Amino acid sequence: MSLSENSMADRPELDGEGAARRIVITGIGLTSPVAHNLVEYRAALLQGRSGVRKYEIRYVGETLAGVCEFDNLRYQTKKDLRRGTRAGSIGIYCANEAIRDAGLDWQNVERHMVGVYLGVTEHGNVETENEIYLIKGYNYDTSVWSHHHNPRTVANNPAGEVALNLGITGPHYTLGAACAAGNAGLIQGAQMLRLGDCDLAIAGGVSESIHTFGIFASFKSQGALATHADPTKASRPFDKQRNGIVVAEGGCVFILERLPDALRRGARIYGEIVGYAMNTDATDFVLPNAERQAECVQIALRRAGLRPDQIDIVSTHATGTDSGDIQECAALRSVFADAPGTCFNNTKSFIGHAMGAAGALELAGNLPAFVDDLCHATINVDELDPACELPGLVLNQPKTIRKPTYILNNSFGMLGINSVVIIKRFAASTQGSPGA
Amino acid sequence: MVPAEIREEVLDILSDISPDEDLSGLVDDKPFREQLELDSMDFLDIVMELRKRYRVQIPEEDYGKLASMGSTVEYLTPRLAEVARR
């Protein structure tokens, strides 16, 4: 397939089939360890505020994590919370916030044409651990195992709870994509809009993994769990003293629409999805592969019809592990060798690794750059690891950039899953504010 | 437990299952479903809680006995007569 056939960007027409293939972001709902809406989240990223804190979890004891304290009763009853899952609750909060933010007349939206596509790193571990813990107190008598276990742990649960809460009768499912899941949800939403499977996509990622001891214990056994006397300094991608991942809770949901639909209702447009790619390392369960990551970035650039030097901001995936950060930087150096103006940042340094939500949350944190002309930094870099040097790495302080046009968002995961999304500033992105 | 204690216990279980509802006006001889938003999963929760708290096994054919507070207390009274409240 030629480049022109693949290109998603720079289609001038606003009507007809071409325009209907253009997918835009018109709403954002999120919860993170530093804030529970985009405005406050952006402010925290520009202020260099970390959301990592001390955290206790069964069996593991004291560790560090990013915790989300959103108002979980804003869109759910106590009974809803009791019956459902934390992942579902995060999804419900984010989806409702995104719908409000998009200024949608929700009562008159055709619910059968709404699709819910949420990325998850894993699902069901929290509920399974809880049940096993409970039956241990009953000498492992399985007759006290909850009848809620299956509906809570089916893999579609977080998306299904969103659909139940909002009365959505279109398709809903989750995408299991390890830590590439946030981008995967977004990509799926865009694809389904292009296919005509839905007219409105609620797409993104969620993670409740901090409520399972297993994820902490496993990262610890792997030598990949971050420790630091000061929790706010623990998540430090690219720094020489980095020693692992800070697991974080989080969720981020985007409202996606076809461009003509968004224009017709005068929606505020955060940006347009002009390129994306997913590929696979096929080399290791956990170790990343710089070559395949670079390939994934290049595929996304090619589909967007862009050169590397046209990208203004690269939102890196780096998690603070030794090899992961080095491999990604090697991949980025190879792709962006001739792109001296491209800036690179890292959002995990503020909020930790929000797993299935990471890709979506990290993209969302960067989108306001189209409006405020700032690239938020990577914090906690006291001594840059020479193996992580990138010419445009924005360290510790935000950087002013001139009218950024393209943001590229990396999100990679275990089993060698890679994902890249490219968002373009929409020409009229500062016009209209239906959700403001 | 005596019937009054059993009623308190069932009320406690219901307050866990339906935390958003006001149970103070619950009428004993009216079905729960006419007074509360309870579905079949909620009824299973009542059965499960009694099993967990007091090791009472309620066979499926007896679930109908849990339709109202009055019938539930009547059903449980002989079964919990020798059991002390937690």
Interface residues (C-beta under 8 A of the other chain):
Chain A: T77 K78 K79 R82 R83 Y138 S143 V144 S146 H147 H148
Chain B: D16 I17 S18 P19 D20 E37 M41 L44 D45 M48 R51 K52 Q57
